[in-house]
Amino acid sequence: MRVVAFTEFGASPAIHEIDVPAPGAGEVRVRVHAASINGFDLAVANGYVQGMMEHRFPVVLGKDFAGVVDAVGEGADGYAVGDRVFGTVTKPYLGDGSLGEYVTVPVAIGVAKLPEAVSFTDGGALGLAGSAAVDAVTAAAPQPGERVLVSGATGGVGNLVVQLATRAGATVIATAHTDEEKALVTSLGAAETADHTTDLAAQVKDVDVVFHLAGDPAALLGVLRSGGRFVSTLVGSPDQLPTEEHTVLPVFAQPTEDKLNRLASGETRVVVEKVYPFEEATAAIAHFVAGTKGKIVVSLI
């Protein structure tokens, strides 16, 4: 099968041919129809995770997937061949990524049924960004009338955070630079925008919550009121951002079945900026690196 992988540390991701995997106990094999690019994929490709997780070469990139179950391993209860599914690869090692024609995934976490009303393209963009957004908003617990800043609002996670925080009744200030970016975040529910290419602290003051999805965390602390909450998908521990005036809440996405079902329910909409054919997967990665307005998806069908 064709995959996007790198064969050793320092090698660039490229399209390779490898054997089709067999599902292990508690796993299903999915014929992937769509997968999306995430920041984690770049971290893996650039070697930033070396020494932190086991790498089984060739390392196939990709976390998010949507497709159809085509084989069921022993004990993988609740799933059958032909089921439409989506989710996020959650294995404790790197190697079995979703940027390939097939992927095996455990049914215990990271996979759920994909409703017929949701396209494979949208399903393939939902898992990791959606789980991170839900977990971030849950951690922040924004209250009606509170003011929140979403830094990184134009990205996949940010798009969903803007929607969820707005639904919670908060007044959302979203980072955006171009007119197109401003129009996007406003359409998702943002009441105001702030230009992240200039000094945010000069534009925004005394917000109750900062969602740190992009940008310099230390600089973003300057927009928080005393006692405010700083929720970050990029800071691993509160010790990395010492502060006595604010509460720092790191977020690590957990793509549980319940959470995935919520994401596929239509409560929010996923913004897909562009879909690339599999043959142009490396171009899709380059697009992501350059910046996005929503999700970048790779189609494998």
Number of C-alpha atoms within 10 A of each C-alpha: 11 18 29 24 26 21 15 15 15 10 12 13 22 15 18 15 11 13 9 14 12 15 20 16 13 16 22 28 23 27 24 27 25 30 35 33 29 24 13 15 17 19 12 20 22 15 13 11 16 13 8 8 11 12 19 13 14 19 22 30 26 28 26 29 37 33 30 23 23 17 18 23 20 11 13 19 13 10 19 15 13 13 17 24 23 34 32 30 24 21 15 9 13 21 18 26 27 31 29 30 21 27 26 26 26 20 22 14 18 26 27 26 21 24 16 9 9 14 16 25 22 23 28 32 31 32 32 28 27 28 24 25 28 24 22 27 20 14 16 24 14 22 16 13 13 15 21 30 32 27 27 22 30 27 24 28 26 27 30 30 29 33 22 23 29 22 15 15 14 23 24 28 25 31 24 25 15 9 8 11 19 20 13 19 27 19 13 20 19 26 16 15 22 21 16 17 10 10 12 18 16 10 12 18 14 18 21 24 29 27 27 25 25 19 13 10 19 11 11 20 24 16 21 23 16 15 13 20 24 27 24 25 19 14 19 13 13 14 9 11 16 12 12 9 13 18 18 23 20 19 22 16 17 19 26 19 18 12 19 27 18 15 21 24 14 11 11 18 15 22 20 18 13 14 18 18 14 23 16 13 25 17 14 21 21 12 14 21 13 8 11 16 22 23 25 27 28 28 23 22 12
